[in-house]
Amino acid sequence: MRLPLVFISVLLCRGLAQSTVVDNYIASESPIAKAGLLANIGPSGSKSSGAKAGVVVASPSTTDPNYLFTWTRDSSLVFKVIVDQFTQGIDSSLRGLIEDFVGAESVLQQTSNPSGAITTGGLGEPKFNIDLSAFTGSWGRPQRDGSALRSTALITYANWLIKNGNASFVSDTLWPMIQLDLDYVQNNWNQSTFDLWEEINSSSFFTTAVQHRALRQGITLAQAIGQTSVVSGYTAQAENLLCFLQSYWNPSGGYMTANTGGGRSGIDSNTVLTSIHTFDSDAGCDDATFQPCSDKALLNLLTYVNSFRSVYSINSGIPTSQAAAVGRYPEDVYFNGNPWYLSTLGVAEQLYDALLVWNQQQSIMVTPTSQPFFALFQSDIAPGTYGSTTSTFSSLISSIKDYADGFVAIVADRTPADGGLSEQFDKNTGAPLSAVDLTWSYASALTAFAARGGFVPESWGAKGLTVPSICENNPGPTVSATFNVNATTVMGENIFLTGSVASLDTWSPDNALALSAANYPIWSITVDIPANTNVEYKYIRKNNGVITWESDPNNEVSTPASGTITLNDSWR
């Protein structure tokens, strides 16, 4: 039987009692979460009927919502958990599943889809059918984090293989797949992308960060197996990514802006998930890569958590020094907007990662930026460095551990008796909601539990990185595109163009590109746009400050790898 929330709230004030509650929950839930995760992997998983070998079913739910698909992002995050458990010697039986994953993803990389073929943007396709065929319905595409996350999972496995005398498999089988993904990242990192939640098409903090990590890991692997020809290109774009990553910081709001578009505050679980999925304990509390104990990551966590205290009634009356249920972002309306298991566990995991580093380095640095976070636990704390011999260090370690455990305790209280983890739980009643047996929820439980137990993931090279003083523009490979539109206008009216990529001013009506009327009524412009990319665009009219957009849907073009293209349109 799960503990009632009122009792959980009482236990929050009693560190030992809460710790026991969390210990017991982890002991009981860990095997359930792992079994739930494996049940959703084809072909033998008990809840993955119809899925090919190595295919991760996001959820067996088929209605309200239908998640019976495989997402590149989700699958890669899930298999990173599996690869970590195998390579760390936790479960040697998982190797066959990893090999199945390699086989499935090699097929999906080559599967033509609405985002394009392998050379024309297909690696940006977010999801596929579980029989490895393309999903051809409308969707938020492209999503440019999948390739980066897949390469990270494969590189972690490749590193283990090299250490264990199987470099040939890495060179012959894994590297060709990894290079496809890393080349896609190198050539497309600065193009717009749908965000983690598949709702906003702009630049995404999570995507930028995991792309940066992937290139850094790819550089090290390439050097290890003699693929040095890619190193200079990957290094140049990794530097640009690291530089661009800094631009998301909102100093006045005290948080990382999750997306550059969309009209929301930008406070988002995206940022906490970024911190845990780019964790490198060797980097300490580095700000540039947003490590879990960095001052910006800690203030961001505080801002993010507090944004939900007045949004969900189940958080009513909980003091700000104690954990609260959190969701994707405070403006969320999906299923009426509720806490998510993976988001709540993600906060706990970031804090556990931070505790691991502080204990490793035997000190905690409080800066003016992070001081509000530490003030949760010691209201009069001043900026400074507190070593392990001080009472402040011991007190903070204990209090922050208790705070982190509080998020796990919330999830424990909202986990049904059978241990199943859905996508969300109701913001008023705490009852499970949305997709049942969400594979990502199970994965997030396993990684949070592992972090609490002191698991140290493989370093990816974040230590010692320096942010370039100037961010260079990286257009990547481009094609010359001539846009022609047949549009009749009135005196004083002109036609402009904008679209989904930076060279089309990323849907900005104010900065839209002016077309020439030299061949009226055909209006024309020639622009260099990204190659190998699915580009959306629209024409707009401007007349004395009045802007009129074309009717929906957006125009679309999948650009070739090189050369020129001509697009002949009529105003809609």
N, C-alpha and C positions, 0 to 999 in steps of 0.2 A: 504494500500500500504506500502511495506517495504521501509525503508530509503536506498538510494544508499550508497555504501561503502565509497565514497569520503566524503559524509556528516557525516557518522559515524566517519571517521578519524578526521574530524574537531571537532566533539563533544568530542572526547577522550581528548581534551585539555580543555574542559569545564565541570568540574565535575557535576554541577547541571543539565546542559542540558542532559548529558549522563545518569545521574541518572533518569531523567524523561523518557527518551527513554526506559530504562530498566524497570522502573516501569510499563510503558504502555504495554511493551511486555509481562511481567509476568502476568499482569492482563488479557490480551487476550489469551495468550498461555496456561496458567495453566489449564483451563477447557478443552481445546482441547487436551492437553497432557494426561490428566486423561481419557478422553473419548477414545483416541487412544489406551491407555494401556488396558482399559477394553474391547475394541472391539476385542482384540487378545486373550481373555481368553474364553475357552469353558465352557459350550455348547452354551451360549446365546450371546456371543460377535458377533457383526455384521460382523467381518472379520475372524472368527475362525470356519468356517463351517467344520464339521467333527471331531472337537476336543472334546474329552471327558470332563466331568465336572472337572474344576480345572486345566486343561491343558493350559499352556501358549504357544501360537504359536509365535515363534521368529519373524516372519514376514509373512504376507500373500503372499509374493513374491514366485512364483513357478518356475521362469526361470531367469537365469542370474542375481542373484543367486537364487537357490531353498532353501529357509529358512523355508519351511512349515514343520518344525519339532519342537520338544520341547527339549531344552537343560536344563539339571539340573542346571547348573550355572546361565543362564539367568533367568530361572523360579524362582529360589531362590532369586536372587536380586530383581526381580519384586515383588515377594510376601513379601519381607522385607519391601518394600515401602507400600504395602497394609496393612501389619500387623502394621506398625508404625502409619499409618493414623487411623486405627481402635483403637489401644490401647491408642493413645493420644487423643481420642475423637473427631478427625477431621471428621470422617465419620463412623457412627455406622452401616451403611447399608452394610458394607463390610464383616461382620462376616460369612455370608453364603458362600462367595467366599473362605474365608480362610478354612472353613470346607471342601469345595470341593477340595482345594489344598491338604489338609491332606489326603483325600481319594485317590486322584490320585497318590501322591508320595508314599503312602503305597503300592500301586500296583506296581509302577515302581521299588521300592526297591527289590521286590520279582521276578521281571521279568528276566529270564535268557537271556543273551545277549552275544555278541562276547567277552566281557571282562570277562565273567564268570557268575556263579550263585551267590546267596547271600553269600555263604561261600567261594567262589573261585575268588573274585575280581570283581564281577558284579557291585559293588557300584562305581567303577571307570569308568563306561560307560558314555560317555559325552551326548549322545542324543538318543531320541526315536521317533517313529512315534506318531502322535498326537492322534491315537486311542489306545494308551498305549501299543502297541506291540513293540518288539525290532527292532531297525534298524540294519540290518545285512550287510550293505555295508562296504567297506573299509573306514577307518577314522583314525584320530589321537587319538589313545586310548592307555592307560588309561589317564583320566584327573582327578586329585585327589583334585580339589577345590570344586566340586559340593557337595559332602557329607558335607563338612565343612559349606558351605554357606546355605545349606538346614537346617542343624541343628541350625544355628544361627537364621534363620527365625522362626523355630518351637519353639526354646527356648524363643524368645521374646514373642510369643503368650502364651507359657506355663506360663511365669512369670505373665502375665496379668490374666490368668485364676486362678492361685493360689491366687493372691491378691483379686480376686472377688469370692472366695469361691468354686472353682471347681477343687480342687487338684486331685480328683478321675479321671477325664478325662485325666489329665496330666499323672498320674501314669499308668492308664490302656491303654491309646491309644497313647499319644504323646511320653512318655518315651521309649517304645520299639523301636519306629522309630528313635528317637534321639540317643539311645544307639548304634543301628546298625551303624549309620553314625560316631559317635565318636569312636567306636571301630575300624572302618576302618581307621580313621585318626591316631589313636594311633598306629596301626600296620603297617601302610604304609607311614607315613609322609616322611621318608627318602628314599623312592624309587623314581625313575625318573618319570616324568609326562609330558604330553604335556602341553604347556603353555596356557595362556589366549586366544591366537589367534590360537591355534591348529596347530602350525607349528613346534615348537621345542620341542624335547623330552630331558629334562634335569631336573634340579631343577629350580623352578620358585619362585621369590620373592613374588608375589601375593599369590600363593598357600601356601607357608610357613606361611605368615602372617595371612591369614584367617583360616588356620588350628590351629594356635596358639590361635587366638581369640575363636574359637569354643570350644577347650578343656577347656579354662578358664571359659567360660560361662557354659559349661557342668558340671564342678566341682561344681559350685555354685548351679545349679539346682539339681544335684544329692544329695547334702547335704540337700537341702530344702525338698526333698521328701523321704529322708531316704535310698537312693541308695548308701550308703557309700562304698560299696565294690569296686567301680570303681575309687574312688578318688585318691588312691595312684598311680595307673597306669597312669591315665590322668595327674596327677600333674608331674610325672617324665618326661613324653613326652612333656608336655607344657614347662617345663624347657629346655629340649633339643631343642625344636623348637625356643624358644626365643634366646637361644645361637646361633643356626645356622642362625637365621635371621640377626645377625650382620655381617655375612661373606659376604653379598652381597654388602656392601659399597665399593665404588671405590674412595678412598680419592684423588688420583691424578686427576681423571676426574671430581670429584665433583658430583657424582650421584650414585644412587642405580643401580646395574647391574640387569636387569630384569630377565635374564636367564643365567644359568651357561654354556650353550652350544649354538650352532647355528651359531657361526662365525660372529655375528653382534656386534655393539658397546655396546649394552645393554641399551642404552637410549631408554625409552619405556613408553608409557602411563600406562602400567602395574603398575608402581611405584606410580603415582599420584592416580590411582584408589585404590591402596592398602591403601594409607593414608586416603582417605575418607571412605573406607569401614571398617576400623579399628579405626575410630575416637571415642575417649572417652574423653569428656571434663573434666572429673575428673582427668585425667592424665596430664593435662596442656600441656606443650611443651616437653614432654618426648621423648628422642631420641631413647631409646631402642625399643619402639613400633612404632616409625616413625610417631608420632602424627603430624597433619598438620602444627603446628607452631614450630616444632622442627627445630633446625638449619640444620640438614641433609636434612629434607624434603623440606625446603625452598630453599637450594642450589640446590637440585635435581630438583625442579620445574623450577628454573631459567635455569639450563642446558638443561632440556627437552624442554622448550618453545623456547629457543634460537636456538636449533638444527633445527627448522623448518623455520627459518626466510629466509634462502636462498634456501629452498627446494620448497616452494610454491610461485608462482608468485603473488598470491593475497596478500602476505605479503610484497611485494616489497615497500620499502620506509617508512615502519612503524618503528618509533624509538624503541629502545630496552626497553624504559620505558613504552611502551604501549603494549596492548594485541596483540596476533597474533593467527591465525588459527593453530591448531595442530592436528596431526593424531596419529596413533599407534606408529610408530617409523620411523626415517628419511630414513631408507633403504627400506621402504615398496614398494612392486610392485603390490600388490593386487588392481585390477582396476587402475593400473598405479600409485598407491600411492596417497592418498588424505587426507584432513582433515576429521575427524569424529566428528559428533555432540556430542557424549557422551564423547569424549576425551577433546574437547574444554570446554564443560560444567564442566567436572571433575576438570579442573584447577581452574575455578571460585569457585567451591564448596570447594576445599581445602583452598583457600584464605578466603572464608567466614567463614569456620570453625576456621581458625587461628584467624580471627578478633574477633570471639565470645569469644575465650579463652583469648585473650589479654584484651578485655573489662571486662571480668569476674575478671581477676587477677589485672587489673589496672596497668599493666606494660608490657613493651616489652624488652626482653633481646636480645642484639646483640652480637654474638660471632664471633671470627675470621672465623668460618666456614660459618655463615649466613651473614656476612658483605657484600659480593658481592650482595646478594639479596636486602638488605636494601639500598645499594648504588644506586640502580635504582631510588630511590625516594629522597635521600639526598646524594650527591656524596662524601661528606667529613665526613660521619658518622663514628664514632669510636666504637669499641666494648664497651659494657657497658649496664647498665640497665636504662631504661628511664621510669619514673613513670608517672602516669596520669596527674600530675600537671605541667609537662614540655611541652613546645611548640613542642619538637621533637615527643613526644607521639601523640599529637593531629594531627600533620602534617603527621606522618606515617600512622595513622589510616585512615585519609582522602584519602591519596594518594593510599594506598593499596586497599581500597574500590573501588576507581575509576579504578584502574588497574583490579580488579576482575570483575567489571561491564563491562569492555571492552570486556572480553571473551563472556559474555552473549550478548553484543551488536553485536558481530560478528555473533553469532548464529542467533540473531534476523534478521540480514540483509540477512542471507542465508536461512531463513525459508520462504517457499512459502506462498502465500496469504491465502491458506486454513489451514495453521498451521501444515501440515503434516511433520513429521520428518523421513527422510530416514536414512540410515546408514552413508553415506558420503556426502560431497559436493565437487565439482570439484575444483582442486587446481589452475586452471586458470580462470574459469568463475564464480565459486561459485554456479553453478547449482546443485541441488540434484542428487545423484548418488547411485547406488547399490540398496540394498533391501529397498523397500518402507515401511513406517509405522513400523519401527523397534521398537519393544516393549521396548528394552533396552534404545533406544534413548529417548522415552517418560519418562521412569523411571528416567533417568539421569536429564532430565529437571525438573521433580518434586522434586528431592532431592536437586538440586542446588537452585531452587527457595525457598525451605523450609529453606535451610541453610542461604540464604540471609535474610530471615525473622526471623532468630534467633532460629530455631528449634534445640533443644538439644536432641540427641538420648539417649536411655537408656545406662547407664554405663555397661561395660562388664568386669570390673576388671583390667584395665590396670594400675591403679594408684599404685605407690609404688613397682612395680616389679623390681627385681634386676637380672641382667644378670649373670648366673653362670660363675665362673672363668674358668671352663673346660667343653667343650661340650662332653657329653658321646655318645658313639656309640650305636645306638638302632637298632639292627638287626631285632627286632620283631620276630614273629613266623617264623620258617624256616623249610624247608624239605631238605633232603639229595638227591641231584640229581647227577646221574652218566651220563656223556656225552660220548657216543661212536660214533666215526665217521670213516667210511671206507675211507681211503685216501692213495693212492700210492704216494710216494715221491721219490726225487732223493737225492744223497749223500749231506749232509749238510743242507737239508731242514727239517723243523720241523713244527708241527701243533699247533696252539694256539686257544684260545677261548675268546671271549668278548661279551658283550650284554648290555641290557637296564637297569640293576640293578647294585647297587654298588658292590655286591659280584662278579659280572662279569666285574668289572672295567669300567662300564658305557661307552662302545664303545671306549675304549682307545686301539689303536693298540700297543702303546709303552708298556703298562702295562698288556697286554693280558696274560691270564693264559696258561702256557705250558702244553700240554698233554703228557702222557706217551706212548711210542711205544713198550711196553713190549709184546703186543699181535699183533704186526704189521701183516697186514696193518690196524688193528683196533687201533686207538689212543684213549686214555681214560683219564678222570679226574673226580673226585667226589668233588662236591662243595655244601655247604649249601647256598640255595637261598631262597628268601622270599616265605612263604606260601600264599595261597589265592591270587595269583598275576598272571597276564598275562605277561610272560617274553619273550622277543625277544632276539635272539642271532645269531651269525655267527662264523664260523671257519675261520681262516686266516693262510696263509703259510708265513714263514719267511725263507729267504735264503740269507746269507751274506748282511743283511741290506735291502733286497728287500722284500716288503710286498705285498702279493696278497690276496684279499678278495674273499670269496665265491660269486657266482652270486646272484642277487636278486631273490625272496624276502627274507626277514629275516626268519629264523626258529622261530617258536612260540611254547610255551607251557603254559597252564593254570595249575598252581601248585595246589595240594590239600591242605587241611587244616593242614595235618600232615603226617608223614611217610616218605617213600622214593619213588623215581621215577627213571626209567632208560630210556634214550633217545638214540635210535639207528638211526644214520644218515649216509648218504653217501655224500661225497664231491660233490658240485655242481659247 
